[in-house]
Amino acid sequence: MKIPFNKPYFTGKETEYIRQAVSSGHISGDGKFTKKCHEFFEEKYKFKKCLLTTSCTDALEMCAILLDIKEGDEVIAPSYTFVSTVNAFILRGAKIVFADSEINNPNIDISNLEKLITRKTKAIIVVHYAGIACEMDSVMALAKQYNLFVVEDSAQAIDSYYKHKPLGSIGHLATLSFHETKNIISGEGGMLIINDETFIERAEIIREKGTNRSQFFRGEIDKYNWIDIGSSFLPSDIIAAFLYAQLENLNHIQDRRKSIWQSYYKQLLPLKEAGKIQLPFIPEYSTCNAHLFYIICRNLQERTNLNNYLKDKNIGAIFHYLPLHKSPYYQDKHDQRTLPNCDKFSDCLLRLPFFCELGYYEQLFITDHIKLFYEQYSK
Ligand SMILES: *Cc1c(COP(=O)(O)O)cnc(C)c1O
């Protein structure tokens, strides 16, 4: 048996919708399927305005432009995250002030956030790691007090909630990813969510190469012109057609993923209770969207051994996020602060295979081997 780390799930409708997009004669951006996707999100989650983008990375780059990030501005973000979370702001000249993670989950450490704010701070970027919510009331209160913007990098957080509010609906701006490794996919793809409506008009312009072409196509103006900076951030309607097939099946996909998540948790609970591993911690203010399942080993050596052991059994576990504050690109730019919780997750966290079609017996095969490893090699 060989169990990959990820396997993209297809609902079966994707190719039919792509065929429809092609035969409609409109395959560039903002066609029929793009509109359907926007409406889906605006209706289901009551997001004020949604704009599909070519990736979450691009949506984050749009955020940096929208917030007018300039040379010398400071942006606070977790170090334990994907590069794009912060690279988008680096491109506009920002200095990233890296925050540590919470002690019991990889999200941004709220209790030490205020200390990182200076006169130059412009924005706080939070990442809802594994679709588990950051403590947003505190983040928004700080933002209000110091007049900062909040961006939710919700790349992993589709269909997850903080105190009954959908993630992505709380910050001034938020982003989603539909990369092949996420819950809902379009290969590559993403979305910008605009909750502060003062950004809507400019977001449409930035997304259309700095022109007011969106207004022109809606018939609101009689010619379009170059009025701001921007780029080509909108996806082809072919991508949107694929995505719409996924969105129609969101409930099914989420039910399936949640049941896999629960089953991992149940099977591995004895190891947690024996003090050998830690399992994901979900604060009571957050739901879990079953984006990924991880365990925390006791140290780097043990994780390396377990990972090699699983590899040997053809089980595709992976670890991730080398701390960004120690990366070759940023280590010289980072101030001297140590970020011990970030380092701990980077050393000890192991992600287990997770995809819709992961079968029950495959899952047992994985968890039995993890248990065997702890019985035989790492008591
Ligand atoms: C996947 C991911 C991204 C990047 O998404 P793309 O759509 O691949 O650009 C950004 N941030 C986080 C936290 C992610 O998990």
The ligand as an SDF file (V2000), in Angstrom:
LIG
                    3D

 15 15  0  0  0  0  0  0  0  0999 V2000
   -1.4950   27.9540    0.4270 C   0  0  0  0  0  0  0  0  0  0  0  0
   -1.1830   29.1820    1.1950 C   0  0  0  0  0  0  0  0  0  0  0  0
   -0.8890   30.4040    0.5700 C   0  0  0  0  0  0  0  0  0  0  0  0
   -0.6650   30.5300   -0.9130 C   0  0  0  0  0  0  0  0  0  0  0  0
   -1.7450   30.1880   -1.6880 O   0  0  0  0  0  0  0  0  0  0  0  0
   -1.5990   30.1610   -3.2890 P   0  0  0  0  0  0  0  0  0  0  0  0
   -3.0210   30.1160   -3.7430 O   0  0  0  0  0  0  0  0  0  0  0  0
   -0.8310   28.9240   -3.6240 O   0  0  0  0  0  0  0  0  0  0  0  0
   -0.9090   31.3900   -3.7180 O   0  0  0  0  0  0  0  0  0  0  0  0
   -0.7170   31.5330    1.3430 C   0  0  0  0  0  0  0  0  0  0  0  0
   -0.8220   31.4780    2.6870 N   0  0  0  0  0  0  0  0  0  0  0  0
   -1.0720   30.3180    3.3330 C   0  0  0  0  0  0  0  0  0  0  0  0
   -1.1910   30.3320    4.8190 C   0  0  0  0  0  0  0  0  0  0  0  0
   -1.2550   29.1360    2.6050 C   0  0  0  0  0  0  0  0  0  0  0  0
   -1.5000   27.9900    3.2570 O   0  0  0  0  0  0  0  0  0  0  0  0
  1  2  1  0
  2  3  1  0
  2 14  2  0
  3  4  1  0
  3 10  2  0
  4  5  1  0
  5  6  1  0
  6  7  2  0
  6  8  1  0
  6  9  1  0
 10 11  1  0
 11 12  2  0
 12 13  1  0
 12 14  1  0
 14 15  1  0
M  END
$$$$
